[in-house]
Amino acid sequence: MRAAGAMFCVAAVLAAHPAGSADPAARPAARHEHTNVILISLQCLRPDHLGAYGYKRRTSPFIDAFAKQSVVFENAIAQANLTPIAQMSVLTSQYPRVNGMVSFEVSRDMVTDKTLPEILKIYGYTTAAAVSSPEFFMRYDPGTGAMINPGDIFSRSFDSFNRTMRGPEGRNLRNLRRLPNESLEWIRNNKDKKFFLWIASGLLHMPYGAAVPSKERSRYDPQNYTPFWKRIPLQSGRISADTDPAYEVFSRVRNNDFYWGFSPVYHLSAEDVAYVNARYDAGVHYTDQFIGELMNLLDSLELTGKTLVILQSIHGDELGEQGNYFHYDMTDTVLKNALMIRFPDGEFGGKRVREQVQGIDIMPTVLNYLEIPVPHEAQGGSLLPLLRGTASAYPGEFAFVDRTPWWEFNLSQWYLDFESAKGDRFPPSERKKLDEYRSMLKASFSTMEYPPGDIAIRTNEWKLILRKNRDLLDKVSWWSFITGKKHVIEELELYDLRSDPLEKKNVAAERPAVVARLKAKLLEWDASVEMRKARYRKDDKRLLIPYP
Amino acid sequence: MGTLGLGLGASLVGGLSRYAEALDRVEGKYKDYNVVLVSFDALQAAHVHSLGYPRAITPTIDALAGRGFNFTNNISVASWTVPASMTWFTGVYPSEHKLTNKFAVYEPPVTKLSNLKELAPNIVTLAEVLKQNGYATGGFTGNAGVNGFFGYGQGFDTYFFEKGKFGSMDQSVPKALEWVAANKDKKLFLFLHGYDIHGQHVPASGFDYRYVDKGYDRKYTGSAAEQEALREEGLAKGHVSLRDEDVRFWRAIYDEKINRTDAVFKKFLAVYDSYGLTGKTIFILTSDHGTEFHEHGRFDHGFSLYNELVHVPLILTLPGVPGGKVIKDQVSSIDVMPTVLDLLDVPVADAVRKQLRGSSLAPALKGEPVAKDVYAETDYRLYTYKRSVSTMDGWKFIYTLENKGRELYDLKNDPGETVNLVEKQPKIAYELEQKVFSHFRSIGSDLSARRWEPGLNPVYDSQAKAAPKK
């Protein structure tokens, strides 16, 4: 299957160091002269729901086959819990604060440092994207109240940017968050070009399974199961009529209690949680088929031997392990990513890396492999020395996460307005308090500067979270609102990831030495990143990314 | 780049046989010879006749070039005196010797002058090395940017500078000759400097306007105050308005100063020669930076890294070697210290060897290639922070740190640096930008590791006010 690409591979393997001053005719071509790149970014993909990462359910036969030909990173971390923030971090190899993409506001040119597609374009790549995560193109203009697609930092530097459309009225999310199939057609039409293709799929995002064809959607469903939200008797208002696990339902679930009118009116059973996972897994399975189709296409077009393929999660999702859902915070279920890199000549195929790596390491690795100088603004490091066994340390030994409390900011700016306009989504008791809550949120975030947020340091063994502005978090917390109870947030959380992977127990009080050591390192990083913080230009028109 | 053999590849003037004769002597070292390092402060390469300037205003300098080695493509590591000159004596970049501005700390009422020993205590200077090897060392200067308080005197037995002045060679030359006379039996390292050509100096008897157009309306008179005003206006507004005749006037003033200085230097050489020392002296004539005459819309020096500010003469004479050889390879002022140590065959401690960032230019004297990429930097008064690379194949990239400004020039086709090719040649621009950052990281200055905000670090008292807005 790969023999056809062999001749390209030999040249790649023999490529000289870029600084060589020898006779150009004798020097072998640099890899960037003949290697395509495909970056597959899968929103909300939990690595532990893939066979390749040990999942019991056979959700991903094609990805598993791909994994065998690739390097599989078992401990890859996202730089943030939110999609556009985590992904811009990958595309720039910079922490969110440094590239400026920290919230759900975006102005046309807010990220000024070079992105991966921009650099590859400089090196003669044809760049294209097929995107079905609306976070990367859909914008809400608070001035006009309209949804628009003006193109901005995510679409710039792409010769062709193909994004999904909402389509006619009805389930717009189903149309938006489907599989980005146009990527396959694009490859067929451009196979002779040297290309960088970014495939970003939003299919796995809530509502789970919405874009999966109906008969496949229910493949893992528990027998004779009716979604719990259709069974709860409510005195007023209604919850979603759909069977897809959706945000409007799960934004009301905390510790597996469903809240309505500030009261826990239902406790999710194991079967309920299984249903959520079933619908999620149906999405994984459906996505896997697409990946299989993609890989077969590359083989049939003889591109496998000259294409570097990176498959990554943008971040994960909570699926009820702790009774919580979605990607609100920095648990490992949210931060741990699938990350696999398949090299054109099969180098490192089958290798599994246990050392921690982070999102900002992807771009330096790609550029390093292609023999393109890594931009000085990049904050991650190439993983090639780690793969080659020549690293004495590796860049991700200490991984850092930057979480500004923009969740509630985003809610206040769009979601609550939109949802409350739908009338009966909130019962009267909640509706009364909603205005108050919304105003309080707006006032809390009124300066539009970076509120000091949560920061975390993670190693192979520990995770330490420091909430720098606990008072703000306590005040604005959505969970405090919807549950009617104060959502108490600790200033410091320490988790022993080896013995407590689900992070059930905060052991900060019991391990003061570990806390001291990690906290010192975390604060050192915080200060260094703070110094390089991007600054908002006050007059820039900012639009909102309308999806939490 | 790979050419071998004697006399091939580099340009050569003079008969092959005469050159072969010269080779044998160059082959040897110059142990115990004297070294006279002369800095004609603010002299740009473009105004030196033997570097192509049409007016023959530098007969003495030309004569030395005629019997020596003329490096026509020598680039200074900085565009003003304080950072540039210290590099000759340390062999390291300003980012390492840390004399990047007059003050190490400027937060009135707390101010602290920059000083080499305090800022870079591990650096060993050229004078210190030579002194350790039995040399008598003397520096005779015009003060200001090379004054003793900065640490320029480190390693010199005697270091002359007149406080508060932009002193002339009229003062430093007699003092230097006095010292030479008293030490002529020793091996000597002499640093001779004067501000005669600098904008802040006017001839003691005033100008005679020898080169000024007869019809010029004397809008300007050439005074230090006018020069300062033009510079400050340029910094405040980003450009100054000057008529063509004004630019010609200022160049004529500059030429008069150069011509006068050349004459003073001629007298120095005559007296020096009368002590019988010329035959065992290596002369190195150079300058720390040039002067902008509106090439890029501004006036004076320090605030940019264009060639009118960093392209400076470097002429080296070796006794007994018939020269007149032109060396076009691009070299850097950072090569001066390694070259002196190499030619004098002085034993160099490992620590000092590791300190040196440049390389000896002695191979060039034998016709071997020495061309290199050269780097320059300025943090002029904290008004701006710029870093540049000039590649040996003629590309120049300048990065301005406070606003991430990027400039790329094709010097072969656009020596005046007028057309910014950053958009048209994105790959070259990208690669050279990474080269610049990589270079500075390698010398311990990670440009990404801090914010670069314009501030205030005055040179003259008149500049000690609020930082200019840009």
Interface residues (C-beta under 8 A of the other chain):
Chain A: S21 T112 K114 I119 I122 Y123 P373 V374 P375 H376 E377 S528 M531 R532
Chain B: M1 G2 K404 P426 K427 Y430 E431 E433 Q434 K435 F437 S438 R441 L447 S448 A449 R450 R451
